[in-house]
């Protein structure tokens, strides 16, 4: 199956494209996009992989599924395009970056600049039907993205995995902690963050300290 995905990822997880579950997934997604409004645009479904090659990954941030309202989803977890109002979770992420590192709040919610530095912004489910959160869960995407996480865990060293919220934390079982740093916190959504455990987690400075200690250039958050 000819899936357009960055070559270093294709060499690591390309066998997934030949498995029966992936053929069924592709057919289901094609039908969904033909019959309903779905996000992100088709050309951006694999944007996280195409913007952040396998060998360039330094940090992995795992989201659940794409934003499901018009103009928001761009194939990078938590990110929205320039000019789009920042969702509350993203605002809280930036507030924690500001508190942690003393950097000013950015003017845009576009996280492409993170991805290009080696932050894999990976949603576990890569597509969604408009206005229906979780509508494309359990149709095969999780099997594919779990394979990507396993490939990073076994094929790389000294990565930082940021797992925010119960769903992302469930992916910790896929990661070899003897090779990587796993940092966990509540989800940055207002509902979770305001109950405590998000603000003050200092994940961004901890990630950079770990990278630097292992001779890796830190992220300019």
Helices and strands as residue ranges (DSSP letters): H 7-13, G 14-18, H 20-35, E 38-39, G 42-44, H 47-51, G 54-56, E 59-63, H 88-101, H 112-115, E 119-123, E 128-129, H 141-155, E 160-164, H 166-169, G 170-174, E 181-185, H 190-193, H 203-213
